Amino acid sequence: MTENHPWQQRTRAAGLTQRVLARLLGYTDATVSSQLRGHREGGVPRHVVAVIVMWEMLTPEQRDRVVAAVDSEFGSRSPGTDPDSGGAAESNRIRALEKQVKELTRRLEKAERER
């Protein structure tokens, strides 16, 4: 990430590497780089923003658990093809990630209410 797009800055500030973000989303590093710079139609995709915002809210231990849970579902290797070509595997990755984001958000909100 050589440019200084605001979402690239936020990603770095949150301690989320482009490689880990690509791994979580099931995208190639090149796709995530392009998305973070807003080079895709419509700017930075909403699901990419959601993962970055979620990452900012998590403790290091929670971050490790999210990566482990996604790896458990899909494996830890990067995809060989760009998911922008579509396909059921990509839809499944997005649904699983959205489910993880919702569950973690629910847990964070519950913990904040209990404080």
Summary of the structure (lengths in Angstrom):
residues: 115
radius of gyration: 14.0
end to end distance: 37.8
largest distance: 45.0
contacts: 301
relative contact order: 0.15
helix: 70%
strand: 0%
